[in-house]
Amino acid sequence: MGAKIITLIALALMNMSICTGRSINGAGLELLKVSEGFVADFYHDQIGLKTIGYGHACKWQGCDGIHPPISKAEGTKILMKDLVQFEKCVERLVPAGLNDNQFSACVDFAFNMGCGAFGGSDILKQLRANNRVGAADAFLKYDEAGGRRIEGLTVRRRKDRELFLA
């Protein structure tokens, strides 16, 4: 009986560690939703990827089981599921010590540009050098897609920087 209790406690603790990872905060989620915008039907984004909801890219996240039009509530549910991998990405790559706004700004960047882009970014390099101001300023470098400056990305990166510094 004692071994069963120890096993149950160990399983519960493992489950808690899986479930207690960091999550984007309300300010970060709002920034992401406003930046992505909501589209209830499939569309092609600025680089040609089939997308729906709040930036759910079918190529990377899959779209099986999504039947448009979707509601904003369905879009939020899809987004929250999509965000888990980017939250884990930031948590894995960034040294400990980010506050919730800093973490959330990094998650927005990773969601928008990809975990690989975040991993090779000057943002992360500055964070690893413990230079928070340098990391905040580095957001501003990433406002291009397909080799051209995108006004929407310029605005988004400014908002990422503002959230990071808040």
C-alpha positions as CSV (number, residue, x, y, z in Angstrom):
1,M,0.0,0.0,0.0
2,G,2.8,2.4,0.8
3,A,4.4,2.0,-2.6
4,K,1.1,2.7,-4.3
5,I,0.8,6.0,-2.3
6,I,4.3,7.0,-3.2
7,T,3.7,6.2,-6.9
8,L,0.5,8.3,-6.8
9,I,2.2,11.2,-5.1
10,A,5.1,11.0,-7.7
11,L,2.6,11.0,-10.6
12,A,0.7,13.9,-9.1
13,L,3.9,15.9,-8.7
14,M,5.0,15.1,-12.3
15,N,1.5,16.2,-13.5
16,M,1.8,19.5,-11.6
17,S,5.2,20.3,-13.1
18,I,3.7,19.7,-16.6
19,C,0.7,21.9,-15.9
20,T,2.5,24.7,-14.1
21,G,4.6,26.0,-16.9
22,R,4.5,29.7,-17.5
23,S,1.8,31.2,-19.7
24,I,1.4,34.4,-21.6
25,N,-0.3,37.0,-19.4
26,G,-3.4,39.0,-20.2
27,A,-1.5,42.0,-21.7
28,G,0.6,39.7,-23.9
29,L,-2.5,37.8,-25.1
30,E,-4.3,41.0,-25.9
31,L,-1.2,42.3,-27.8
32,L,-1.1,39.1,-29.8
33,K,-4.8,39.0,-30.6
34,V,-4.8,42.7,-31.7
35,S,-1.7,42.2,-33.8
36,E,-2.9,39.0,-35.5
37,G,-6.5,40.1,-35.8
38,F,-9.3,37.6,-36.0
39,V,-10.6,36.0,-39.3
40,A,-13.4,33.5,-39.0
41,D,-12.6,31.8,-42.4
42,F,-9.4,30.5,-44.0
43,Y,-7.3,33.2,-45.6
44,H,-3.7,33.5,-46.8
45,D,-1.4,35.6,-44.6
46,Q,1.2,38.1,-45.8
47,I,3.6,35.3,-46.7
48,G,1.0,33.1,-48.3
49,L,0.3,30.6,-45.5
50,K,-3.2,29.3,-45.1
51,T,-4.4,30.7,-41.8
52,I,-7.5,31.1,-39.6
53,G,-8.6,32.7,-36.4
54,Y,-5.8,34.5,-34.5
55,G,-2.9,33.6,-36.7
56,H,-3.3,29.8,-36.7
57,A,-1.1,28.7,-39.6
58,C,-2.3,25.4,-41.1
59,K,1.1,24.5,-42.4
60,W,2.6,24.5,-38.9
61,Q,-0.3,23.7,-36.7
62,G,-2.6,21.7,-38.9
63,C,-6.2,22.5,-39.7
64,D,-7.9,19.1,-39.6
65,G,-11.1,19.4,-37.7
66,I,-11.5,23.1,-38.1
67,H,-14.7,23.9,-40.0
68,P,-15.1,27.6,-40.8
69,P,-16.5,29.9,-40.1
70,I,-15.3,29.8,-36.5
71,S,-16.3,32.0,-33.6
72,K,-13.9,34.2,-31.6
73,A,-14.3,31.8,-28.7
74,E,-13.2,28.9,-31.0
75,G,-10.3,31.1,-32.3
76,T,-9.2,31.8,-28.7
77,K,-9.3,28.1,-27.9
78,I,-7.2,27.2,-30.9
79,L,-4.8,30.1,-30.1
80,M,-4.4,28.9,-26.5
81,K,-3.5,25.4,-27.7
82,D,-1.1,26.9,-30.3
83,L,0.6,29.1,-27.7
84,V,1.8,26.2,-25.5
85,Q,4.7,25.3,-27.7
86,F,5.9,28.9,-27.9
87,E,5.6,29.3,-24.1
88,K,7.7,26.2,-23.7
89,C,10.1,27.5,-26.3
90,V,10.7,30.7,-24.4
91,E,10.8,29.0,-21.1
92,R,13.4,26.5,-22.4
93,L,15.7,29.1,-24.1
94,V,15.6,32.1,-21.8
95,P,17.5,32.3,-18.5
96,A,15.3,32.4,-15.4
97,G,14.3,35.8,-14.1
98,L,12.0,37.3,-16.7
99,N,8.9,39.0,-15.3
100,D,5.5,38.2,-16.7
101,N,5.5,41.1,-19.2
102,Q,9.0,40.2,-20.5
103,F,8.1,36.6,-20.8
104,S,4.9,37.5,-22.7
105,A,6.6,39.8,-25.1
106,C,9.0,37.0,-25.9
107,V,6.2,34.5,-26.4
108,D,4.4,37.0,-28.8
109,F,7.7,37.3,-30.8
110,A,8.2,33.5,-30.9
111,F,4.5,32.9,-31.9
112,N,4.9,35.5,-34.7
113,M,8.3,34.6,-36.0
114,G,8.8,31.0,-34.8
115,C,10.8,29.4,-32.1
116,G,13.8,29.0,-34.3
117,A,13.8,32.7,-35.1
118,F,13.6,33.5,-31.4
119,G,16.4,31.1,-30.6
120,G,18.7,32.9,-33.1
121,S,17.5,36.4,-32.3
122,D,19.4,39.3,-30.8
123,I,16.7,39.5,-28.2
124,L,17.8,36.1,-26.8
125,K,21.5,37.0,-27.1
126,Q,20.9,40.2,-25.1
127,L,18.8,38.3,-22.5
128,R,21.6,35.7,-22.1
129,A,24.1,38.6,-21.6
130,N,21.7,39.9,-18.9
131,N,21.1,43.1,-20.9
132,R,17.4,43.8,-20.5
133,V,17.4,47.2,-22.2
134,G,19.4,45.7,-25.1
135,A,16.9,42.9,-25.4
136,A,14.0,45.4,-25.4
137,D,15.7,47.4,-28.2
138,A,16.4,44.3,-30.2
139,F,12.7,43.7,-30.8
140,L,12.7,46.7,-33.1
141,K,15.1,44.9,-35.6
142,Y,12.5,42.3,-36.6
143,D,10.0,44.1,-38.7
144,E,10.5,42.4,-42.1
145,A,8.9,39.5,-43.8
146,G,10.0,38.1,-47.1
147,G,12.8,40.6,-47.2
148,R,10.6,43.7,-47.0
149,R,9.6,46.0,-44.1
150,I,6.0,45.4,-43.0
151,E,4.3,48.3,-41.2
152,G,2.2,45.9,-39.1
153,L,5.4,44.2,-37.9
154,T,7.0,47.6,-37.1
155,V,4.0,48.4,-34.9
156,R,3.9,45.0,-33.3
157,R,7.6,45.1,-32.4
158,R,7.2,48.5,-30.8
159,K,4.3,47.1,-28.8
160,D,6.5,44.0,-27.9
161,R,9.2,46.4,-26.7
162,E,6.7,48.5,-24.7
163,L,5.3,45.4,-23.0
164,F,8.8,44.1,-22.3
165,L,9.7,47.3,-20.5
166,A,6.4,47.7,-18.6
